[in-house]
Amino acid sequence: MEPGDWSLSVEDQNRRPVQSFSSRSLPIQKTSLHLVTGGIMADLDTSNPLGNIMPTEAATKLVHRNTHNTKSAESNGSLFNKETTNQAEEKHAEDQMVDLLQWKKHVQRVKSQVLEQMQCQLSDLLDKVLIESFQTFTPNGHGNPVSIITRNRTVPTGTTNNPHRTHMEKDGKVFMERRSILDELFEINHIRTIYHMFISVLFLFIISTLAVDYIDQGRLVLEFDLLFYAFGKLHIVTCAWLFMFSYTLAFPYYCLSLWGSLYQRSPLRIVQKVGVGLVLSALQTTVLGVFPVYIVFHYQLPPASRFIILLEQIRFLMKSYSFIRENLPAILINTTKEGAGPRFPTFSSYLYFLFAPTLIYRESYPRNPYIRWNYVGVTFAKILGCLFYGYFILERLCVPVFMKKSNTPFSTRTLVLALFHATLPGMLLLLLAFFAFLHCWLNAFAEMLRFADRMFYKDWWNSTSFANYYRTWNVVVHDWLYCYGYRDFLLLSRGKFRTAAMLSVFAVSALVHEYVFTLGFGFFYPVMFCLFAFFGVAFNFTLNDKRKSPVWNIMMWTCLFMGQGIMVCLYCQEWYAQIQCPRTGASFWELVTPRSWSCSF
């Protein structure tokens, strides 16, 4: 073998372990190993020309030595690189955390904006969709007409025995199965805790009353004289209510049925319409107008009994009007076949309507499959608790202040001090009235009648405008005012004068509220009328639906607190002024002038 061939063979022999090592090394180490290998081969060629020693062993030792040095440098570099990498990863993690926090804040802002917009638009959107697609069925299922209520017209569909019998209202209220908001909120532990806090305040009132009675009289006395006085003479109230109910049940229904059966065959339809209208108006005015007022003044009923008579009077008037208003257009417009009379609603549907917690008449309503009597019992217990709650508020927070005798004449200072003192009890009374009547009372009757639509109110406490507050505080009355006041006004004016229609609804509502308060308390003091007709209208146009900031919700609550304080303060002052300084004459000005302005007691 020639020396050149031998060197080549050694090179060939040494290339394999070097390549195998380099294949396991990092790319940056391959160059150094190839350089080392090249140096080894040069030494082997010069020192061993004859091949007396084994070149593979020497090359292997040198390779291992250099490999060891390379691994040491590699480990030192890897430690440094590891520390640098850890620092970079920590910094990157911190940056990611900051970015994540900023992203969460951004998502929360977007979420709140989306929820706010959806809350305002979802209800209107659902109502629009349901109104456009809902089919109204009559109670019996034999050839009944079906109508789809759209935004602009009523489209009858299907083949029925009476194809002209359709719902004539535009954008009429659609009843559907839904729960009250508070029933849903009370399933949340946080909201239920707030409810429990109010109950604990009631217990504190009871304990404080017992403690004061024990200190003053040396014994535990829990009397309810004020409550028994307010609800006195209930037997007279019961008899008067039965008379009004019997009239409302019998006369409007049979009068409309008799007139409708004769109307299609009568040649003098105009005379018949005018005559029946005058008779019905006279009877409504006498029985549901004059009779309750006579009962209130003739028997000198106490305040709570008066309010029962007056509120039932208004309820019967509104329900009878709704029944006539919903069925009269069908009689006037529709024609019947020869020998067949017009189809009227059944008497059972009208009887159900008189007790149902709604003021809008329909021949049928969505119904629940069964009655939860446990729910009914608990709800009536809550109503009783609200009555005692209101009694303790008046007894502990109002009577000791306004009944106190004083020789200080009426002044701005005494008025302002009494006003702010009455703010808290006034707001508590407002919340109690809302919870006891709009939630408990209506839900109790809805449950007993299996009435499924429990939307008696909406989330008025979230309102940022008084326009939204008026729409959501009492949905039952608002629906009646909207359907038969605002919308009928626009119908008569052919869609014009929307502002006048709104003002007319406010005026009617303010007059009815003042009528109830004047007859209920027994004196004329137009506090409610002024707050409703003037401040209410002003707030409705200034604090409108364009106000979306939470600041306006605070403003709404502040105005409610002040308004309730004004009402409780002025009505309590006038009540005790009427007792301490009775009228000496019966002149008109003495009847309409508040006694608290001139009486010092």
Buried (B, 14 or more C-beta within 10 A) or exposed (E): EEEEEBBEEBBEEBEEBBEEBBEEBEEEBBEBBBEBBEEBBEEBBEEBEEBEEEBEEBBBEBBEEBBEEBEEEBEEEEEEEEEEEEEEEEEEEEEEEEEEEEEEEEEEEEEEEEEBEEEBEEBEEEBEEEBEEBEBEBBEEEEBBBBBBBEEEBEBEEEBEBBBBBBBBBBBBBBEEEEBBBEEBEEEEEEEEEEEEBEEBBEEBBEEBBEEBEEEEEEEEEEBEBBEEBBBBBEBBEEBBEBBBEBBBEBBBEBBBEBBBEBBEEEEEEEBBEEBEEEBEEBBEEBBBEBBBEBBEEBEBBBBBBBBBBBBBBBBBBBBBBBBBBBBEBBEEBEBEEEEBBBBBBEEBBEBBBEBBBBBBBBBBBEBEEEEEEBBEEBEEBBEBBBBBBBBBBBBBBBEBBEEEEEEEBEEEEBEEBBEBBBBBBBBBBBBEBBBBBBBBBBBBBBBBBBBBBBBBBEBBBBBBBBBBBBBBBBBBBBBBBBBBBBBBBEEEEEEBEEEBBBBBBBEBBBBBBBBBBBBBBBBBBBBBBBBBEBBBEBBEEBBEEBBEEEBBEBBBEBBBBBBBBBBBBBBBBBBBBEBBEEEEEEEEEEEBBBBEEBEB
